[in-house]
Amino acid sequence: MYEGIINDISNTNLNNIEEFNKYFSFWELSQAKNGEITGVQKTGQGQLQLHSGYNPSREAESAFKNQTEKSQLIFLGIGLGYHVIKAASLINGENPLYKKLVIIENDPGYFFAALCLLDWTEVFKIEQLVFAIGCPVENLTQLIETTEHINLGNEGLSDSHIFTLPSFTAHNQPYFDDVIRLIERNKTKNQINKATYNKFAKLWTRNSHQNLEFIEKAGKINQLIPDNFSKDFLLVAAGPSLQNILPYVKELKEKMVVVCVETALWALLKQGVQPDFIVLTDPQYWAYRHIAALTAPESVLVAPLSVHPAVFRFNCKAKLLCTDMFTVSQFFEKKTAVFGDLGAGGSVASSAWNLCYYLGAKNIYIAGLDLSYPEKQTHIKGSSAEQTFHSIANRIKNLDKLSVSSMFSANPEYGISYEGKQVLTDARMKMFAWWFESRIAGCPEVKTWSLCETSMKVPGIEYVCVKDALQKVQNCVKKCDMTLNTNNQFDYKKLIQEYKKSL
């Protein structure tokens, strides 16, 4: 759209403000008292001053005084570019205030106009430079996160400075409001991850050390061959609504690859169905209790190295390791790069979704992922989670009290179900829901469906009746070949010895 204009502008004397205004009518430019170009942003409600009418460069310099050192600086909108150029000089200086610069602008025209006005040479010298121009909000997360793993000493978006002015974002305020919400959600997620890491770091390390032998014995996620699997997957969680889907699971398994979280295994086995994959990522002993005393000789267990050691004694067809975000597993992952990263979305269901995605799913049908408490229930009746409540209940803390305590422990609030009704949820569940919303929006090639109408509605996940889902796949022939690719062989005994020496 702007290519012809940019070519014309490049041959235009930019001191001719009237000529520039002819091409970019969203601004009204004028000359500041010091001879620099300044301007205003036109809006439906009037005009907003973009920069000082006296000295725009000095104004930009003042904006970064008394700033503390951060890993990255994120611009929401850029105005004419004075602040960006000044920030670039701080990054390229002897004592850089920031390491990474991210520029977010939804309208390419504003970006190109700023490039035409000022000299951006200093900006393009930056080594860690990200331009998110016209980028959908849901795709920004990977661009603005400073690190993938919390244990590397970085705090992600908590270690960022966000720079914005009302005049820089007024041309599309809803877009930038969504960006701010995204940033705040990611900050919250990183804080939760950090708190979780601090709480369980010793446990994860102890478990990992006890499980070192399984680095050699177990297979790895990356050894699976995605072409060996059907494109329709069923993801099973243990929410209350799973009860309505259980009568159909045998028929669903005939047509779909079934991936279940560990809390849902008991319910499937009771129906005589062994899932193709069981995903367990929680390192606590209570997570192992969900599969204790169960067997699934036709299923493959997927777990990180940090799970409770008893997990690897589970009777199943095979065990596959996935990547941990913690130091022990990371040592071996860096050496081999074969474990397979299932991400950290806050819940085991998010890892299960990522497994479906990695294996080439085109349709992921979800059962029992309520992210809420339909009819004031926390889990499907009879689940191991509910049985745990029974086992620890007493005369004072009976089952009802324990269940209510679980529901109201994380800032309860209401969401909307696929039925259009209010359903009780909480801040923790909404954080998980946001992860699914963000992840699904970033993977448009995969369609995700909910089979449970009483679950909380998540943007990007559509409801489909289980009978209609079966109709969609009635002519499909299920393909689920667990053959592992063994082309890359590593001397794990040597690597384990190397790790022990590094302690």
Summary of the structure (lengths in Angstrom):
residues: 503
radius of gyration: 26.8
end to end distance: 58.1
largest distance: 84.9
contacts: 1650
relative contact order: 0.10
helix: 45%
strand: 19%
